[in-house]
Every structure is written in structure tokens, then in C-alpha cells.
Amino acid sequence: MSEVTKAEREHGKAFLPRFDAQGLLIAIAVDSQTREILMVAYMNEEALRKTRETGLAHFHSRSRGKLWLKGETSGHFLRINEIRVDCDQDAIELRVTPQGPACHTGARSCFYRALEGDSLSPVDG
């Protein structure tokens, strides 16, 4: 297969995901209705394929080294409404409908604290 050019990746119509040296893409889950960032995770080729096949967000767990279906233990699935791809195709935005909290802590979003000086303070929504 020939090398993909920068122009093809940035301006073409073909989906040509650019995985990093570990075989991963950044995946940002965003609530389709509110546009709130819910979580950031990573996808390998398998997670991306399963997400596209099932309509449910799958990720690659770096700590466990395996495929992870978001919600498989909690029931808090992320249903995919749309997948957007960034300019150089090394990150994707998942526009989702969350079925419960996105964060493993039980918070709606993983981004539930703001940095104020050197401390973290809880934020609303």
C-alpha cells in the first residue's frame, strides 16, 4: 500500500486514521445535546471497528491492555450519534448519548474539577 500524503489525510474524503506508535487514537466523548466533554480515552483499530459496528463506544484500556466496552460493568453505555475526525485524523470526537454517568467515579463527566491555583475545586455541570 502506498504512503498516504498529508493532503490526502487532511483534505481528502477517505477515512485514513493515523494511529500513534502504540497503535492508538485519542477519542473524546462529547454529549450530543449539551456538547459537554464527558471523557477522553484511547482507541486502537479493534476498538474503532467495534464502535463503528455496534454504535456503542469501545476503547482500548491501556492499564488492562485490552478492549473495553464503556458501560460493560456499570451499564453506563455511550451510544454513538456521530463520529467526527480531526484535521490530521489522529483524534476523533464521539458525539454520544450517555446512558448514565460517564466517569468511573459516578460523576456525569470526568471533568468535574477546576484548577484554582494549585488546588482542585468541584464544578457544577
N, CA, C and O atoms as a Tinker XYZ file with bonds, in Angstrom:
   500  protein
     1  N      0.850000   -1.184000    0.000000    73     2
     2  CA     0.000000    0.000000    0.000000    64     1     3
     3  C      0.888000    1.237000    0.000000    63     2     4     5
     4  O      1.889000    1.286000    0.714000    81     3
     5  N      0.528000    2.224000   -0.789000    73     3     6
     6  CA     1.345000    3.426000   -0.885000    64     5     7
     7  C      1.175000    4.310000    0.345000    63     6     8     9
     8  O      0.176000    4.231000    1.060000    81     7
     9  N      2.165000    5.144000    0.566000    73     7    10
    10  CA     2.155000    6.082000    1.693000    64     9    11
    11  C      1.054000    7.126000    1.483000    63    10    12    13
    12  O      0.901000    7.670000    0.389000    81    11
    13  N      0.297000    7.395000    2.536000    73    11    14
    14  CA    -0.757000    8.403000    2.483000    64    13    15
    15  C     -0.110000    9.783000    2.587000    63    14    16    17
    16  O      0.727000   10.013000    3.460000    81    15
    17  N     -0.494000   10.697000    1.703000    73    15    18
    18  CA     0.074000   12.040000    1.757000    64    17    19
    19  C     -0.667000   12.890000    2.778000    63    18    20    21
    20  O     -1.799000   12.589000    3.159000    81    19
    21  N     -0.013000   13.945000    3.207000    73    19    22
    22  CA    -0.619000   14.889000    4.145000    64    21    23
    23  C     -1.894000   15.482000    3.542000    63    22    24    25
    24  O     -2.907000   15.616000    4.229000    81    23
    25  N     -1.838000   15.832000    2.269000    73    23    26
    26  CA    -3.007000   16.418000    1.589000    64    25    27
    27  C     -4.169000   15.431000    1.549000    63    26    28    29
    28  O     -5.315000   15.821000    1.769000    81    27
    29  N     -3.887000   14.156000    1.269000    73    27    30
    30  CA    -4.959000   13.152000    1.249000    64    29    31
    31  C     -5.607000   13.028000    2.623000    63    30    32    33
    32  O     -6.830000   12.950000    2.741000    81    31
    33  N     -4.775000   13.011000    3.653000    73    31    34
    34  CA    -5.291000   12.842000    5.008000    64    33    35
    35  C     -6.068000   14.079000    5.467000    63    34    36    37
    36  O     -7.102000   13.951000    6.122000    81    35
    37  N     -5.581000   15.262000    5.132000    73    35    38
    38  CA    -6.188000   16.495000    5.630000    64    37    39
    39  C     -7.330000   17.031000    4.771000    63    38    40    41
    40  O     -8.195000   17.748000    5.276000    81    39
    41  N     -7.347000   16.700000    3.500000    73    39    42
    42  CA    -8.359000   17.301000    2.617000    64    41    43
    43  C     -9.173000   16.285000    1.829000    63    42    44    45
    44  O    -10.168000   16.642000    1.198000    81    43
    45  N     -8.764000   15.037000    1.861000    73    43    46
    46  CA    -9.475000   14.010000    1.104000    64    45    47
    47  C    -10.722000   13.531000    1.819000    63    46    48    49
    48  O    -10.997000   13.923000    2.953000    81    47
    49  N    -11.473000   12.677000    1.140000    73    47    50
    50  CA   -12.708000   12.136000    1.690000    64    49    51
    51  C    -12.510000   10.775000    2.353000    63    50    52    53
    52  O    -13.406000   10.289000    3.043000    81    51
    53  N    -11.368000   10.166000    2.154000    73    51    54
    54  CA   -11.121000    8.825000    2.714000    64    53    55
    55  C    -10.818000    8.903000    4.210000    63    54    56    57
    56  O    -10.092000    9.784000    4.671000    81    55
    57  N    -11.391000    7.964000    4.949000    73    55    58
    58  CA   -11.069000    7.838000    6.373000    64    57    59
    59  C     -9.753000    7.090000    6.464000    63    58    60    61
    60  O     -9.671000    5.905000    6.140000    81    59
    61  N     -8.712000    7.808000    6.914000    73    59    62
    62  CA    -7.355000    7.275000    6.978000    64    61    63
    63  C     -6.791000    7.530000    8.374000    63    62    64    65
    64  O     -5.871000    8.334000    8.529000    81    63
    65  N     -7.330000    6.857000    9.391000    73    63    66
    66  CA    -6.903000    7.154000   10.764000    64    65    67
    67  C     -5.396000    6.987000   10.938000    63    66    68    69
    68  O     -4.781000    6.061000   10.410000    81    67
    69  N     -4.825000    7.922000   11.701000    73    67    70
    70  CA    -3.380000    7.921000   11.937000    64    69    71
    71  C     -3.135000    7.536000   13.396000    63    70    72    73
    72  O     -3.186000    8.380000   14.290000    81    71
    73  N     -2.872000    6.262000   13.617000    73    71    74
    74  CA    -2.606000    5.745000   14.949000    64    73    75
    75  C     -1.183000    6.117000   15.357000    63    74    76    77
    76  O     -0.293000    6.209000   14.511000    81    75
    77  N     -0.970000    6.332000   16.661000    73    75    78
    78  CA     0.369000    6.676000   17.147000    64    77    79
    79  C      1.261000    5.429000   17.198000    63    78    80    81
    80  O      0.855000    4.355000   16.753000    81    79
    81  N      2.471000    5.573000   17.739000    73    79    82
    82  CA     3.437000    4.473000   17.784000    64    81    83
    83  C      2.931000    3.282000   18.594000    63    82    84    85
    84  O      3.380000    2.155000   18.384000    81    83
    85  N      1.998000    3.524000   19.519000    73    83    86
    86  CA     1.407000    2.440000   20.319000    64    85    87
    87  C      0.137000    1.886000   19.664000    63    86    88    89
    88  O     -0.524000    1.011000   20.224000    81    87
    89  N     -0.199000    2.402000   18.475000    73    87    90
    90  CA    -1.380000    1.931000   17.758000    64    89    91
    91  C     -2.675000    2.529000   18.276000    63    90    92    93
    92  O     -3.732000    1.906000   18.181000    81    91
    93  N     -2.598000    3.745000   18.829000    73    91    94
    94  CA    -3.774000    4.361000   19.459000    64    93    95
    95  C     -4.151000    5.694000   18.824000    63    94    96    97
    96  O     -3.315000    6.407000   18.269000    81    95
    97  N     -5.454000    6.005000   18.929000    73    95    98
    98  CA    -6.010000    7.316000   18.583000    64    97    99
    99  C     -6.612000    7.911000   19.850000    63    98   100   101
   100  O     -7.091000    7.171000   20.709000    81    99
   101  N     -6.595000    9.206000   19.977000    73    99   102
   102  CA    -7.312000    9.873000   21.064000    64   101   103
   103  C     -8.788000    9.897000   20.694000    63   102   104   105
   104  O     -9.144000   10.203000   19.556000    81   103
   105  N     -9.646000    9.573000   21.660000    73   103   106
   106  CA   -11.090000    9.599000   21.446000    64   105   107
   107  C    -11.723000   10.475000   22.528000    63   106   108   109
   108  O    -11.574000   10.205000   23.720000    81   107
   109  N    -12.420000   11.508000   22.111000    73   107   110
   110  CA   -13.054000   12.451000   23.029000    64   109   111
   111  C    -14.560000   12.236000   22.950000    63   110   112   113
   112  O    -15.160000   12.428000   21.892000    81   111
   113  N    -15.173000   11.837000   24.061000    73   111   114
   114  CA   -16.622000   11.624000   24.100000    64   113   115
   115  C    -17.302000   12.916000   24.533000    63   114   116   117
   116  O    -16.988000   13.474000   25.585000    81   115
   117  N    -18.233000   13.382000   23.712000    73   115   118
   118  CA   -18.941000   14.637000   23.927000    64   117   119
   119  C    -20.445000   14.355000   23.901000    63   118   120   121
   120  O    -20.934000   13.637000   23.029000    81   119
   121  N    -21.168000   14.924000   24.859000    73   119   122
   122  CA   -22.614000   14.771000   24.886000    64   121   123
   123  C    -23.212000   15.440000   23.639000    63   122   124   125
   124  O    -22.959000   16.618000   23.384000    81   123
   125  N    -23.986000   14.702000   22.881000    73   123   126
   126  CA   -24.567000   15.227000   21.639000    64   125   127
   127  C    -25.476000   16.424000   21.862000    63   126   128   129
   128  O    -25.555000   17.310000   21.011000    81   127
   129  N    -26.158000   16.459000   22.988000    73   127   130
   130  CA   -27.111000   17.536000   23.260000    64   129   131
   131  C    -26.428000   18.769000   23.847000    63   130   132   133
   132  O    -26.636000   19.880000   23.359000    81   131
   133  N    -25.627000   18.588000   24.873000    73   131   134
   134  CA   -25.058000   19.722000   25.598000    64   133   135
   135  C    -23.682000   20.147000   25.097000    63   134   136   137
   136  O    -23.234000   21.254000   25.394000    81   135
   137  N    -23.008000   19.284000   24.343000    73   135   138
   138  CA   -21.628000   19.467000   23.857000    64   137   139
   139  C    -20.597000   19.448000   25.002000    63   138   140   141
   140  O    -19.450000   19.857000   24.817000    81   139
   141  N    -21.011000   18.976000   26.168000    73   139   142
   142  CA   -20.096000   18.836000   27.298000    64   141   143
   143  C    -19.121000   17.692000   27.024000    63   142   144   145
   144  O    -19.529000   16.623000   26.570000    81   143
   145  N    -17.827000   17.914000   27.301000    73   143   146
   146  CA   -16.854000   16.836000   27.191000    64   145   147
   147  C    -17.086000   15.891000   28.360000    63   146   148   149
   148  O    -17.046000   16.300000   29.520000    81   147
   149  N    -17.328000   14.634000   28.045000    73   147   150
   150  CA   -17.610000   13.650000   29.081000    64   149   151
   151  C    -16.366000   12.881000   29.501000    63   150   152   153
   152  O    -16.165000   12.631000   30.689000    81   151
   153  N    -15.538000   12.507000   28.548000    73   151   154
   154  CA   -14.333000   11.748000   28.872000    64   153   155
   155  C    -13.383000   11.740000   27.686000    63   154   156   157
   156  O    -13.767000   12.033000   26.554000    81   155
   157  N    -12.142000   11.399000   27.972000    73   155   158
   158  CA   -11.117000   11.224000   26.952000    64   157   159
   159  C    -10.524000    9.844000   27.170000    63   158   160   161
   160  O    -10.190000    9.472000   28.295000    81   159
   161  N    -10.395000    9.094000   26.096000    73   159   162
   162  CA    -9.837000    7.747000   26.188000    64   161   163
   163  C     -9.064000    7.476000   24.900000    63   162   164   165
   164  O     -8.848000    8.379000   24.092000    81   163
   165  N     -8.656000    6.238000   24.722000    73   163   166
   166  CA    -7.896000    5.842000   23.537000    64   165   167
   167  C     -8.587000    4.700000   22.827000    63   166   168   169
   168  O     -9.254000    3.872000   23.447000    81   167
   169  N     -8.415000    4.667000   21.510000    73   167   170
   170  CA    -8.929000    3.579000   20.692000    64   169   171
   171  C     -7.790000    3.001000   19.866000    63   170   172   173
   172  O     -6.961000    3.734000   19.326000    81   171
   173  N     -7.763000    1.681000   19.778000    73   171   174
   174  CA    -6.905000    1.036000   18.800000    64   173   175
   175  C     -7.798000    0.652000   17.626000    63   174   176   177
   176  O     -8.980000    0.996000   17.615000    81   175
   177  N     -7.252000   -0.058000   16.632000    73   175   178
   178  CA    -8.060000   -0.417000   15.464000    64   177   179
   179  C     -9.273000   -1.253000   15.846000    63   178   180   181
   180  O    -10.361000   -1.046000   15.308000    81   179
   181  N     -9.098000   -2.190000   16.763000    73   179   182
   182  CA   -10.196000   -3.060000   17.176000    64   181   183
   183  C    -11.317000   -2.255000   17.843000    63   182   184   185
   184  O    -12.491000   -2.465000   17.539000    81   183
   185  N    -10.963000   -1.335000   18.749000    73   183   186
   186  CA   -11.961000   -0.518000   19.444000    64   185   187
   187  C    -12.719000    0.363000   18.454000    63   186   188   189
   188  O    -13.937000    0.510000   18.556000    81   187
   189  N    -12.012000    0.938000   17.514000    73   187   190
   190  CA   -12.652000    1.780000   16.496000    64   189   191
   191  C    -13.611000    0.947000   15.650000    63   190   192   193
   192  O    -14.734000    1.374000   15.383000    81   191
   193  N    -13.180000   -0.222000   15.232000    73   191   194
   194  CA   -14.038000   -1.101000   14.428000    64   193   195
   195  C    -15.289000   -1.510000   15.191000    63   194   196   197
   196  O    -16.394000   -1.448000   14.653000    81   195
   197  N    -15.120000   -1.934000   16.461000    73   195   198
   198  CA   -16.270000   -2.360000   17.269000    64   197   199
   199  C    -17.230000   -1.199000   17.527000    63   198   200   201
   200  O    -18.446000   -1.390000   17.534000    81   199
   201  N    -16.698000   -0.018000   17.737000    73   199   202
   202  CA   -17.536000    1.169000   17.929000    64   201   203
   203  C    -18.383000    1.413000   16.692000    63   202   204   205
   204  O    -19.585000    1.661000   16.796000    81   203
   205  N    -17.772000    1.344000   15.541000    73   203   206
   206  CA   -18.495000    1.580000   14.290000    64   205   207
   207  C    -19.510000    0.469000   14.011000    63   206   208   209
   208  O    -20.590000    0.733000   13.481000    81   207
   209  N    -19.172000   -0.751000   14.361000    73   207   210
   210  CA   -20.079000   -1.884000   14.116000    64   209   211
   211  C    -21.296000   -1.878000   15.040000    63   210   212   213
   212  O    -22.406000   -2.193000   14.611000    81   211
   213  N    -21.086000   -1.521000   16.303000    73   211   214
   214  CA   -22.138000   -1.687000   17.313000    64   213   215
   215  C    -22.893000   -0.412000   17.650000    63   214   216   217
   216  O    -24.017000   -0.472000   18.148000    81   215
   217  N    -22.288000    0.747000   17.384000    73   215   218
   218  CA   -22.912000    2.007000   17.783000    64   217   219
   219  C    -22.732000    2.318000   19.259000    63   218   220   221
   220  O    -23.350000    3.245000   19.785000    81   219
   221  N    -21.885000    1.542000   19.926000    73   219   222
   222  CA   -21.541000    1.774000   21.335000    64   221   223
   223  C    -20.048000    2.039000   21.424000    63   222   224   225
   224  O    -19.259000    1.425000   20.705000    81   223
   225  N    -19.655000    2.964000   22.315000    73   223   226
   226  CA   -18.250000    3.336000   22.445000    64   225   227
   227  C    -17.433000    2.197000   23.048000    63   226   228   229
   228  O    -17.730000    1.697000   24.133000    81   227
   229  N    -16.407000    1.809000   22.319000    73   227   230
   230  CA   -15.408000    0.840000   22.781000    64   229   231
   231  C    -14.068000    1.575000   22.825000    63   230   232   233
   232  O    -13.798000    2.441000   21.993000    81   231
   233  N    -13.254000    1.229000   23.781000    73   231   234
   234  CA   -11.950000    1.853000   23.917000    64   233   235
   235  C    -10.895000    0.792000   24.147000    63   234   236   237
   236  O    -11.206000   -0.377000   24.377000    81   235
   237  N     -9.646000    1.214000   24.081000    73   235   238
   238  CA    -8.538000    0.339000   24.442000    64   237   239
   239  C     -8.091000    0.754000   25.836000    63   238   240   241
   240  O     -7.683000    1.895000   26.049000    81   239
   241  N     -8.169000   -0.167000   26.776000    73   239   242
   242  CA    -7.701000    0.117000   28.128000    64   241   243
   243  C     -6.193000   -0.046000   28.169000    63   242   244   245
   244  O     -5.673000   -1.152000   28.018000    81   243
   245  N     -5.496000    1.059000   28.374000    73   243   246
   246  CA    -4.032000    0.994000   28.451000    64   245   247
   247  C     -3.591000    0.263000   29.709000    63   246   248   249
   248  O     -2.594000   -0.459000   29.683000    81   247
   249  N     -4.322000    0.440000   30.821000    73   247   250
   250  CA    -3.915000   -0.203000   32.073000    64   249   251
   251  C     -4.137000   -1.717000   32.033000    63   250   252   253
   252  O     -3.346000   -2.477000   32.591000    81   251
   253  N     -5.213000   -2.154000   31.373000    73   251   254
   254  CA    -5.505000   -3.588000   31.282000    64   253   255
   255  C     -4.977000   -4.203000   29.995000    63   254   256   257
   256  O     -4.902000   -5.425000   29.868000    81   255
   257  N     -4.610000   -3.352000   29.040000    73   255   258
   258  CA    -4.084000   -3.841000   27.772000    64   257   259
   259  C     -5.096000   -4.624000   26.949000    63   258   260   261
   260  O     -4.739000   -5.589000   26.273000    81   259
   261  N     -6.361000   -4.209000   27.008000    73   259   262
   262  CA    -7.380000   -4.941000   26.255000    64   261   263
   263  C     -8.548000   -4.038000   25.873000    63   262   264   265
   264  O     -8.662000   -2.901000   26.329000    81   263
   265  N     -9.415000   -4.590000   25.015000    73   263   266
   266  CA   -10.612000   -3.896000   24.576000    64   265   267
   267  C    -11.555000   -3.681000   25.750000    63   266   268   269
   268  O    -11.681000   -4.535000   26.628000    81   267
   269  N    -12.220000   -2.518000   25.753000    73   267   270
   270  CA   -13.127000   -2.168000   26.842000    64   269   271
   271  C    -14.373000   -1.522000   26.246000    63   270   272   273
   272  O    -14.286000   -0.493000   25.577000    81   271
   273  N    -15.520000   -2.126000   26.489000    73   271   274
   274  CA   -16.805000   -1.547000   26.104000    64   273   275
   275  C    -17.242000   -0.647000   27.242000    63   274   276   277
   276  O    -17.488000   -1.128000   28.349000    81   275
   277  N    -17.344000    0.654000   26.993000    73   275   278
   278  CA   -17.783000    1.591000   28.026000    64   277   279
   279  C    -19.174000    1.181000   28.478000    63   278   280   281
   280  O    -20.102000    1.113000   27.673000    81   279
   281  N    -19.315000    0.908000   29.766000    73   279   282
   282  CA   -20.600000    0.510000   30.325000    64   281   283
   283  C    -20.737000   -0.984000   30.541000    63   282   284   285
   284  O    -21.764000   -1.442000   31.043000    81   283
   285  N    -19.710000   -1.765000   30.167000    73   283   286
   286  CA   -19.832000   -3.221000   30.270000    64   285   287
   287  C    -20.054000   -3.697000   31.705000    63   286   288   289
   288  O    -20.694000   -4.728000   31.912000    81   287
   289  N    -19.543000   -2.972000   32.697000    73   287   290
   290  CA   -19.789000   -3.364000   34.088000    64   289   291
   291  C    -20.785000   -2.429000   34.771000    63   290   292   293
   292  O    -21.541000   -2.865000   35.639000    81   291
   293  N    -20.797000   -1.153000   34.393000    73   291   294
   294  CA   -21.664000   -0.176000   35.060000    64   293   295
   295  C    -23.048000   -0.062000   34.434000    63   294   296   297
   296  O    -24.001000    0.358000   35.090000    81   295
   297  N    -23.153000   -0.436000   33.170000    73   295   298
   298  CA   -24.408000   -0.207000   32.442000    64   297   299
   299  C    -24.518000    1.199000   31.890000    63   298   300   301
   300  O    -25.534000    1.552000   31.293000    81   299
   301  N    -23.485000    2.008000   32.082000    73   299   302
   302  CA   -23.481000    3.398000   31.627000    64   301   303
   303  C    -22.834000    3.488000   30.240000    63   302   304   305
   304  O    -21.723000    3.997000   30.091000    81   303
   305  N    -23.541000    2.992000   29.243000    73   303   306
   306  CA   -23.033000    2.963000   27.880000    64   305   307
   307  C    -23.030000    4.353000   27.266000    63   306   308   309
   308  O    -23.752000    5.245000   27.711000    81   307
   309  N    -22.216000    4.524000   26.246000    73   307   310
   310  CA   -22.201000    5.740000   25.437000    64   309   311
   311  C    -22.664000    5.337000   24.046000    63   310   312   313
   312  O    -21.944000    4.645000   23.326000    81   311
   313  N    -23.867000    5.769000   23.665000    73   311   314
   314  CA   -24.408000    5.462000   22.338000    64   313   315
   315  C    -23.908000    6.502000   21.339000    63   314   316   317
   316  O    -24.044000    7.706000   21.556000    81   315
   317  N    -23.342000    6.030000   20.266000    73   315   318
   318  CA   -22.745000    6.909000   19.266000    64   317   319
   319  C    -23.825000    7.516000   18.371000    63   318   320   321
   320  O    -24.661000    6.799000   17.820000    81   319
   321  N    -23.800000    8.829000   18.233000    73   319   322
   322  CA   -24.676000    9.533000   17.293000    64   321   323
   323  C    -23.908000    9.956000   16.051000    63   322   324   325
   324  O    -24.442000    9.952000   14.942000    81   323
   325  N    -22.644000   10.322000   16.253000    73   323   326
   326  CA   -21.823000   10.784000   15.138000    64   325   327
   327  C    -20.363000   10.655000   15.541000    63   326   328   329
   328  O    -20.011000   10.825000   16.709000    81   327
   329  N    -19.524000   10.355000   14.568000    73   327   330
   330  CA   -18.073000   10.341000   14.789000    64   329   331
   331  C    -17.473000   11.417000   13.908000    63   330   332   333
   332  O    -17.644000   11.410000   12.689000    81   331
   333  N    -16.767000   12.342000   14.543000    73   331   334
   334  CA   -16.055000   13.388000   13.803000    64   333   335
   335  C    -14.560000   13.116000   13.892000    63   334   336   337
   336  O    -14.067000   12.568000   14.878000    81   335
   337  N    -13.861000   13.505000   12.855000    73   335   338
   338  CA   -12.435000   13.222000   12.737000    64   337   339
   339  C    -11.684000   14.546000   12.646000    63   338   340   341
   340  O    -12.086000   15.443000   11.904000    81   339
   341  N    -10.588000   14.668000   13.403000    73   339   342
   342  CA    -9.840000   15.926000   13.359000    64   341   343
   343  C     -9.047000   16.044000   12.059000    63   342   344   345
   344  O     -9.011000   15.116000   11.252000    81   343
   345  N     -8.415000   17.196000   11.872000    73   343   346
   346  CA    -7.785000   17.555000   10.606000    64   345   347
   347  C     -6.743000   16.563000   10.118000    63   346   348   349
   348  O     -6.681000   16.290000    8.919000    81   347
   349  N     -5.922000   16.014000   11.006000    73   347   350
   350  CA    -4.900000   15.070000   10.539000    64   349   351
   351  C     -5.220000   13.621000   10.914000    63   350   352   353
   352  O     -4.364000   12.741000   10.829000    81   351
   353  N     -6.454000   13.393000   11.325000    73   351   354
   354  CA    -7.017000   12.068000   11.568000    64   353   355
   355  C     -6.283000   11.263000   12.645000    63   354   356   357
   356  O     -6.192000   10.038000   12.567000    81   355
   357  N     -5.756000   11.980000   13.661000    73   355   358
   358  CA    -5.136000   11.250000   14.780000    64   357   359
   359  C     -5.952000   11.372000   16.067000    63   358   360   361
   360  O     -5.522000   10.920000   17.128000    81   359
   361  N     -7.131000   11.986000   15.963000    73   359   362
   362  CA    -8.042000   12.085000   17.102000    64   361   363
   363  C     -9.467000   12.088000   16.556000    63   362   364   365
   364  O     -9.732000   12.576000   15.458000    81   363
   365  N    -10.373000   11.529000   17.355000    73   363   366
   366  CA   -11.772000   11.535000   16.945000    64   365   367
   367  C    -12.646000   12.073000   18.069000    63   366   368   369
   368  O    -12.333000   11.944000   19.253000    81   367
   369  N    -13.734000   12.669000   17.660000    73   367   370
   370  CA   -14.750000   13.141000   18.599000    64   369   371
   371  C    -15.953000   12.231000   18.446000    63   370   372   373
   372  O    -16.491000   12.064000   17.351000    81   371
   373  N    -16.365000   11.649000   19.552000    73   371   374
   374  CA   -17.548000   10.800000   19.564000    64   373   375
   375  C    -18.696000   11.631000   20.117000    63   374   376   377
   376  O    -18.688000   11.983000   21.297000    81   375
   377  N    -19.667000   11.947000   19.298000    73   375   378
   378  CA   -20.859000   12.642000   19.793000    64   377   379
   379  C    -21.819000   11.552000   20.246000    63   378   380   381
   380  O    -22.271000   10.727000   19.451000    81   379
   381  N    -22.119000   11.567000   21.535000    73   379   382
   382  CA   -22.796000   10.430000   22.155000    64   381   383
   383  C    -24.035000   10.838000   22.940000    63   382   384   385
   384  O    -24.230000   12.001000   23.291000    81   383
   385  N    -24.861000    9.835000   23.198000    73   383   386
   386  CA   -25.945000    9.943000   24.162000    64   385   387
   387  C    -25.530000    9.060000   25.331000    63   386   388   389
   388  O    -25.511000    7.836000   25.205000    81   387
   389  N    -25.195000    9.674000   26.479000    73   387   390
   390  CA   -24.771000    8.870000   27.624000    64   389   391
   391  C    -25.956000    8.207000   28.304000    63   390   392   393
   392  O    -27.028000    8.800000   28.422000    81   391
   393  N    -25.760000    6.991000   28.744000    73   391   394
   394  CA   -26.791000    6.270000   29.489000    64   393   395
   395  C    -26.316000    6.142000   30.930000    63   394   396   397
   396  O    -26.057000    5.045000   31.425000    81   395
   397  N    -26.209000    7.292000   31.590000    73   395   398
   398  CA   -25.708000    7.354000   32.950000    64   397   399
   399  C    -24.420000    8.137000   32.991000    63   398   400   401
   400  O    -23.990000    8.678000   31.973000    81   399
   401  N    -23.794000    8.206000   34.158000    73   399   402
   402  CA   -22.551000    8.952000   34.301000    64   401   403
   403  C    -21.449000    8.389000   33.405000    63   402   404   405
   404  O    -21.352000    7.176000   33.220000    81   403
   405  N    -20.629000    9.266000   32.856000    73   403   406
   406  CA   -19.519000    8.823000   32.010000    64   405   407
   407  C    -18.284000    8.461000   32.834000    63   406   408   409
   408  O    -17.494000    7.612000   32.422000    81   407
   409  N    -18.114000    9.092000   33.985000    73   407   410
   410  CA   -16.906000    8.886000   34.788000    64   409   411
   411  C    -17.058000    7.681000   35.719000    63   410   412   413
   412  O    -18.134000    7.423000   36.258000    81   411
   413  N    -15.961000    6.956000   35.891000    73   411   414
   414  CA   -15.973000    5.795000   36.791000    64   413   415
   415  C    -16.217000    6.193000   38.246000    63   414   416   417
   416  O    -16.525000    5.338000   39.076000    81   415
   417  N    -16.082000    7.494000   38.562000    73   415   418
   418  CA   -16.326000    7.965000   39.933000    64   417   419
   419  C    -17.819000    8.185000   40.195000    63   418   420   421
   420  O    -18.231000    8.415000   41.332000    81   419
   421  N    -18.619000    8.111000   39.130000    73   419   422
   422  CA   -20.043000    8.378000   39.255000    64   421   423
   423  C    -20.419000    9.791000   38.833000    63   422   424   425
   424  O    -21.601000   10.135000   38.804000    81   423
   425  N    -19.430000   10.609000   38.507000    73   423   426
   426  CA   -19.699000   11.969000   38.025000    64   425   427
   427  C    -20.196000   11.909000   36.579000    63   426   428   429
   428  O    -19.832000   11.006000   35.825000    81   427
   429  N    -21.024000   12.872000   36.208000    73   427   430
   430  CA   -21.553000   12.923000   34.838000    64   429   431
   431  C    -20.422000   12.972000   33.819000    63   430   432   433
   432  O    -20.475000   12.300000   32.788000    81   431
   433  N    -19.398000   13.773000   34.112000    73   431   434
   434  CA   -18.245000   13.947000   33.242000    64   433   435
   435  C    -16.985000   13.673000   34.049000    63   434   436   437
   436  O    -16.968000   13.857000   35.266000    81   435
   437  N    -15.936000   13.235000   33.373000    73   435   438
   438  CA   -14.643000   13.061000   34.046000    64   437   439
   439  C    -14.028000   14.415000   34.409000    63   438   440   441
   440  O    -13.089000   14.476000   35.202000    81   439
   441  N    -14.549000   15.490000   33.835000    73   439   442
   442  CA   -14.024000   16.836000   34.057000    64   441   443
   443  C    -14.905000   17.557000   35.076000    63   442   444   445
   444  O    -15.631000   18.489000   34.729000    81   443
   445  N    -14.837000   17.125000   36.315000    73   443   446
   446  CA   -15.716000   17.649000   37.374000    64   445   447
   447  C    -14.989000   18.534000   38.381000    63   446   448   449
   448  O    -15.556000   18.907000   39.408000    81   447
   449  N    -13.723000   18.872000   38.086000    73   447   450
   450  CA   -12.961000   19.766000   38.968000    64   449   451
   451  C    -12.230000   20.815000   38.142000    63   450   452   453
   452  O    -11.805000   20.556000   37.016000    81   451
   453  N    -12.092000   22.009000   38.723000    73   451   454
   454  CA   -11.362000   23.102000   38.073000    64   453   455
   455  C    -10.085000   23.371000   38.862000    63   454   456   457
   456  O    -10.058000   23.270000   40.088000    81   455
   457  N     -9.046000   23.712000   38.140000    73   455   458
   458  CA    -7.772000   24.061000   38.775000    64   457   459
   459  C     -7.818000   25.524000   39.185000    63   458   460   461
   460  O     -8.018000   26.410000   38.354000    81   459
   461  N     -7.630000   25.763000   40.476000    73   459   462
   462  CA    -7.593000   27.122000   41.015000    64   461   463
   463  C     -6.305000   27.245000   41.807000    63   462   464   465
   464  O     -6.192000   26.729000   42.919000    81   463
   465  N     -5.336000   27.933000   41.221000    73   463   466
   466  CA    -4.007000   27.990000   41.834000    64   465   467
   467  C     -3.388000   26.606000   41.764000    63   466   468   469
   468  O     -3.173000   26.068000   40.678000    81   467
   469  N     -3.100000   26.025000   42.937000    73   467   470
   470  CA    -2.549000   24.674000   42.993000    64   469   471
   471  C     -3.544000   23.668000   43.550000    63   470   472   473
   472  O     -3.158000   22.556000   43.910000    81   471
   473  N     -4.819000   24.038000   43.627000    73   471   474
   474  CA    -5.828000   23.110000   44.145000    64   473   475
   475  C     -6.963000   22.894000   43.170000    63   474   476   477
   476  O     -7.196000   23.681000   42.252000    81   475
   477  N     -7.658000   21.798000   43.405000    73   475   478
   478  CA    -8.799000   21.431000   42.585000    64   477   479
   479  C    -10.088000   21.696000   43.348000    63   478   480   481
   480  O    -10.216000   21.356000   44.525000    81   479
   481  N    -11.037000   22.308000   42.654000    73   479   482
   482  CA   -12.338000   22.610000   43.253000    64   481   483
   483  C    -13.432000   21.983000   42.409000    63   482   484   485
   484  O    -13.368000   22.035000   41.181000    81   483
   485  N    -14.440000   21.387000   43.048000    73   483   486
   486  CA   -15.554000   20.811000   42.288000    64   485   487
   487  C    -16.289000   21.879000   41.477000    63   486   488   489
   488  O    -16.395000   23.031000   41.898000    81   487
   489  N    -16.790000   21.481000   40.315000    73   487   490
   490  CA   -17.578000   22.392000   39.472000    64   489   491
   491  C    -18.953000   21.788000   39.247000    63   490   492   493
   492  O    -19.121000   20.570000   39.317000    81   491
   493  N    -19.915000   22.621000   38.981000    73   491   494
   494  CA   -21.247000   22.170000   38.618000    64   493   495
   495  C    -21.318000   22.055000   37.108000    63   494   496   497
   496  O    -20.944000   22.976000   36.382000    81   495
   497  N    -21.807000   20.903000   36.639000    73   495   498
   498  CA   -22.021000   20.688000   35.199000    64   497   499
   499  C    -20.928000   21.017000   34.347000    63   498   500
   500  O    -21.027000   20.865000   33.129000    81   499
